[in-house]
Amino acid sequence: MELTREEELALKGEYGETLETAYRILVATGEATNAQKLIPIKWAHLSGVNYNTIGDAGEEFLAKLSQDAKVKVMTTVNPMGFDFDSVSKYNLSSEFITKQKSIADSYKKMGVIPSFSCIPYEIFDLPEKGTQVSFAESNAAIYANSIGHLKTNKESAFSALASALTGKSPYSDLRIDDTPNITIQMKVEQPDELVFGMLGYFAGKVGDNAVQISGVSDIDRRQCKALCGGMGTSGRCGKFVLGESTPNSEKIDFDKKEMQKVYDELNTAEKGDIITLGSPQLGLKEIADLSWLLKGKEFSKRCMVFCPRSVKEQARNLGYTNELERAGCEILSDCCTCLTPLVDKNEIDSVTTNSIKGAYYLNNSNGVGVNLKSLARIIAEETR
Amino acid sequence: MKVIVAGKASGKILKTSNPINFLGTVDKKTGKIHDSKHDLYDIPLKDKILVFPNGVGSSVGAYTIYSIKTNNSAPNAMICKKVDLTVASGCALANIPLVIATDQEYEKLHNGENLILDTYSGKL
């Protein structure tokens, strides 16, 4: 990879340890993806916020880094482990709370917008078409490329952090060529968001950088987010294009058989002790839909609803949170179904959710069983 | 061989034909894989030359690589067939030498053998 003179100097440590580290990461990721050069990016979205995932080493690294590091471009961050507003209601160790606060403070000190959301594309205005960004959250990267007309690779926690600190990223892979080389032929009829999540999980496994998906004429916001979340969970694929297949691309069917295989892999319980909604976090429209679906109904078990803080505030002003709380929902901001310590296997055996991404992490990381159901079925079967 | 993170290292080869999901399956403290379905289940990665086809899974896996290095339970080097951004950036921050081997080089690496990796001389 060719570096400019300034970039060479930064890599050699002429501008301090922070930039030396950041350029070392950019050079490694650039070499790994055969990039020829670095290019400017306008927005970085970081993962690596939850103490559950980055641990003590991560917390200490960020505390040290934030002593002099400042982000150079707009930078937003993923959810953390819990919502500070309601943390006292849960059985969390004071160590977890202290360490989580330290991580959040380190990011703020570096000039990061404390968004704590995995759906930055729904709570911030998107820059113009074709803008290069650097998103580490997989569902957000896939959404940005596929729906938002932005350009990003599926960044890692450190490559996005290096982009935030330098305003640059290697020019490679999806930033240069995002043409799908495979078409997935969607054959399942009348798919709901759970089916789209399974389609995404399947596509992530078989796809390379980008996939074409044929047989989908109409997709709503909830289904689209489920597709992005599922795809980001299972593989390296960072973009989908909806439309009929090109004559020369390889074609693979996604029919009931393929869907059943995904379902059997991720559905690990017959029923759930609690319900979680939101992975990816719910946006305002989904909260509005949910409050409408719950009119006159009440959940028969605990239901945790995850959304960004800004969405929760808007929802409160519009009266939706009252309706959801009346129906028995616990509304949590700044965190998400994925990897939250609020779902603890010592207290809960299993969770019902409509999220494929949530199902994967609840089972593999939190160690609880997962009962998969669409939102429509959850409302029909789990309310009174 | 293509160098992703430069350095010198030696150790016993620990080779798997399965991809590794660092966030999902590697313990941040012990550096052992806790997924019982993986063929490296419960084997310490510490001080080994870890040879695997590629990394998979969450972008936060880069922090796991950094954590095992900090906790003194990391492999001395990694050799892959394909390198994803998570493994590349994790090794870069943790200063763990990382190379992409050609198919021919990769086939010659056998479990349990001693290996010296020197990216400066380009030798395996």
Contacts between the chains, C-beta under 8 A, distances in Angstrom:
chain1	res1	chain2	res2	distance
A	21	B	93	6.6
A	24	B	92	5.1
A	24	B	93	7.5
A	25	B	89	4.9
A	25	B	92	4.6
A	25	B	93	6.1
A	27	B	92	7.5
A	28	B	4	5.2
A	28	B	5	5.3
A	28	B	88	4.5
A	28	B	89	6.3
A	28	B	91	6.8
A	28	B	92	3.6
A	28	B	98	7.3
A	29	B	85	5.0
A	29	B	88	4.8
A	29	B	89	5.4
A	29	B	92	7.4
A	31	B	2	6.9
A	31	B	3	7.1
A	31	B	4	5.1
A	31	B	88	7.5
A	32	B	4	5.1
A	32	B	83	4.0
A	32	B	84	7.2
A	32	B	85	6.7
A	32	B	87	7.8
A	32	B	88	3.9
A	32	B	100	7.4
A	33	B	85	7.2
A	47	B	58	7.3
A	47	B	59	4.7
A	47	B	60	5.1
A	48	B	59	7.7
A	48	B	60	5.1
A	48	B	62	7.5
A	48	B	63	5.2
A	50	B	60	7.9
A	53	B	23	6.3
A	53	B	58	7.7
A	53	B	60	4.7
A	53	B	63	6.6
A	54	B	60	6.6
A	54	B	63	4.3
A	54	B	67	7.5
A	55	B	28	4.6
A	55	B	29	7.9
A	55	B	63	7.2
A	55	B	67	5.3
A	56	B	67	7.7
A	57	B	28	7.0
A	57	B	63	7.3
A	57	B	66	5.9
A	57	B	67	3.9
A	57	B	70	3.9
A	57	B	71	6.6
A	58	B	63	4.6
A	58	B	66	7.0
A	58	B	67	6.6
A	60	B	70	7.7
A	61	B	66	6.6
A	61	B	70	7.9
A	136	B	59	4.4
A	136	B	60	8.0
A	137	B	59	7.1
A	138	B	58	7.2
A	138	B	59	6.4
A	153	B	85	6.6
A	154	B	59	7.1
A	154	B	85	7.0
A	155	B	59	6.3
A	155	B	85	6.0
A	156	B	59	4.5
A	156	B	61	7.3
A	156	B	62	4.5
A	156	B	84	7.6
A	156	B	85	4.2
A	156	B	86	4.1
A	156	B	88	7.6
A	156	B	89	4.5
A	156	B	90	7.1
A	157	B	59	5.0
A	157	B	60	5.0
A	157	B	61	7.9
A	157	B	62	4.7
A	157	B	63	5.7
A	157	B	86	7.7
A	157	B	89	7.4
A	158	B	62	4.4
A	158	B	63	7.7
A	158	B	66	7.7
A	158	B	89	3.7
A	158	B	90	6.5
A	158	B	92	7.2
A	158	B	93	5.4
A	159	B	62	7.7
A	159	B	85	4.9
A	159	B	88	7.7
A	159	B	89	4.6
A	160	B	59	7.4
A	162	B	89	7.2
A	235	B	56	7.0
A	236	B	56	7.3
A	236	B	84	6.2
A	361	B	24	8.0
A	364	B	24	5.1
A	364	B	25	7.7
A	364	B	35	7.9
A	365	B	24	6.5
